[in-house]
Amino acid sequence: ITHLKTGAFVTVQFGSGIVVTRLPSGGWSGPAMIQTLGGSLGPQAGYKKTDTVLVLFTEGAVQQFAHSGHQLKLGGEGGVAWGPLGREVTADAQLSLGGFSTTFAYSHSQGFYGGYAISGGMLHHRNHNNEAYYGRRGISPAEILDGSVPPPEGKDIAELHALLNRLAE
């Protein structure tokens, strides 16, 4: 997920990204597109761009994510970004109609930002983008993430899957 954040004391952030899951076969699902929108409140100021890898630790968390259209994210964060160097620590809880789960995030930030805050936001599936990518109306994130629908021919995600395999070793 890549998101942008800006403000002083009160911040606004938005972003987009993809989700893939590890399949029982050991391979990877195709990408499901998502978007985020949120904000935070606390002693903080600046602008930053953050690239995040979100880790869902359990099969239940993956299923909850795949089957809910919207998730509410509540948590806390602290970080510093100065030019191309930046680190961020977050602790979040995800809440949806499917229940509650915790997540862990690896992040790298760029920009000029410092502070800590209480944060909240929403994560949405980008169904219209998924339909366009897979060339199929009504495709669900659950179908993508459980491997029922393979990535379309000609869509090169082999590099992504190779990178994920290296990281998972």
C-alpha positions, 0 to 999 in steps of 0.5 A: 500500500502506498499512501500520502499523509499531510497536515499539522496536528490533524492530518489526512491520508489516502492511498492505494495498493494491492493484496495477495495471499499465500495459497495452500499450494505454496503459490500466490494469489493474483492481486486484489486492489484496495484503497485507504482513507483516514486521518490522525490527531496528535503532535505531528506535522509535515508531509510524507509518502509511505510504502507499507507491507501489511501482514495478516497473520491468520487464515481468519484475518485473511478471510475477514479481509476478503469477505468484507467490503469495508474495514475500519482501522483504529490504532496509534503511530509514530514516525520520522521522515527526513528526505528519503530516510524514514521509519514508522511504527504502527499498531492497528486493529481492523474491524469489519462486519466479519469481526476483529483482527490485528495486523502488523505493518512494515513501512518505509517513508519519504518526506518531511514529517515527525510526530505521533498520533492516534489514527483511524481510517477505512480500507475499501476493496476497489471492485471496479479496478478488480473487474477491469484488471480481470476482465470479469464483472462481479468478481469478488476479492474472496475469489481473487484471494483464494486463487479461484480466479487466476491472474489474466493472461498477459498480465505479468505478475511473475516478478511480484510472485518471485519477489514474494517467494524470496521474502518468504524464504 
